[in-house]
Amino acid sequence: MIRHYRLSRIEAGRLSRLAWPILGAQLAQMGMGTLDVAMSGHVDATALAAVSIGSSVWLPIMVAFIGILMGLTPIVAQHVGARDWAAVRPALHQALWVAGVFGTASAVGLYLASDWLLALFAIPPEVAALAGAYLRAVAFGLPAVAAYETLRFYSDALGHTRASLLFALLGLGVNAVANAVLIFGGPGLVAAFGPNLLPGLAGLPALGAVGCGIATTISMWTMLIGLFVYTRWHGAYAPARIGPAWHAPAVLPIGEQLRIGVPIGVSLFSEVSLFTAITLLLAGYGEIVVSAHTVALNFSALLFMLPLSLGMALTVRVGQARGRAKFRHARFIAFNALALAMGVALVLDAILIFGGPYAVGLYTDNTAVRQLAVQLLLIATIYQFSDAAQVALAGALRGYKDTRVLMWVTLVAYWPVGLGSGHLLAAGVDGLFTGLGVYGYWIGLIAGLSVAAMLLLLRLTWVSRPVRRQPI
């Protein structure tokens, strides 16, 4: 019993040391999006709407190909666990080929089809034109972010998660400065810092939403260049610098990357699109409901970064244990992390209950919006345990390279169960019960996340069956 407790504490410490930098990186990346919205909102309502709508178009695309590239983490982690260092660099190079294809295809598609995509929605012409220009500016950064995320997942798999934090913070800083210069131009800089600027800065044009898109692209390329240089010289990567400096595309390794990564990409895209669909379905309930839903969802998503970071770190720990053929230890790591995630969920519940009213006040002064948002956050306390459980279980399954079942569980739990039951509860059934409105959709989230957690728990229990007589 004492030995088990000691091992639990040791593993929790190792997981936490991996997870904290990932958490910081996730928060920094969220901060970039927040900065874009906040700074463009100081131009005018049209610029704010253009950036908000444009972001809702390119972010799901980025999330999908990032999920595909995330398949590199368990591949490299298992090579590291097996001390097969000669296989690490080729795996990275094949993933970079995949990143190049998906990043470039996404950029070209977004650049050429941005106006067509926006025409599918009832967007005012002036907003649609500005959003299209913003998307075309962002498109040039997609190849960079694809390659950057590949190097990031490579770093995480080596156990060097600090790189994720360092270059996410770099991107946040560059994004803030570039936004200030390009969105507001010389007039804005003069208003903020006075006329004593460097020669030429006062004459810079204010580009508004387009400047925001260019700033995003600049930050993406800066992060990529910085991380590339870092991986070339830092000692943490020295063991993996074995073999040729570059490898041509190879069918089998790329096939493995896609076999593991595509289901992850589909899973992430289904999750992001679920929340987008709920927001669109709530549009008919009025601005108070939509605003309260957005506020509550944004704050709960911020808190979700903690269990998400644990799940991403868990992929590394389980993958490395599997690479060492320590099957019982991999199982121990996974279920120990699940218990840790339950503790995290308890902390998040306390934050939602006691800090929710104060947090909501930072978003809005509207009394009706604040009251409804607080009520939705109380509903969110119910699903914190299932949400933390499913993200931890998903992270463990990725460490086992078991992603196909994860994809199907996610699709079924989020859409037919989560959105289906939520829409039914929201709309009601004539003669049976009155619709619950926005509360119905949030109750549907509870149902979907709970089903996902239960199914993933069954899958992990099956996949992690221990090899007998093997020591932990």
Protein Blocks (a to p, Z undefined) as FASTA:
>chain_A
ZZmmmmmmmmmmmmmmmmmmmmmmmmmmmmmmmmmmmmmmmmmmmlmmmmmmmmmmmmmm
mmmmmmmmmmmmmmmmmmmmnopaklmmmmmmmmmmmmmmmmmmmmmmmmmmmmmmmmmp
ccdfklmmmmmmmmmmmmmmmmmmmmmmmmmmmmmmnopamlmmmmmmmmmmmmmmmmmm
mmnommlmmmmnojabcehjlmpccekjmmmmmmmmmmmmmmmmmmmmmmmmgmklmmmm
gcjfbdcddfklmmmmmmmmmmmmmmmmmmmmmmmmmmmmmmmnojklmmmmmmmmmmmm
mmmmmmmmmmmmmmmmmmmmmmnopaklmmmmmmmmmmmmmmmmmmmmmmmmmmmmmmmm
mmpmcfklmmmmmmmmmmmmmmmmmmmmmmmmmmmmmmnopaklmmmmmmmmmmmmmmmm
mmmmmnopehiaccekjmlmmmmmmmmmmmmmmmmmmmmmmmmoccehiaZZ
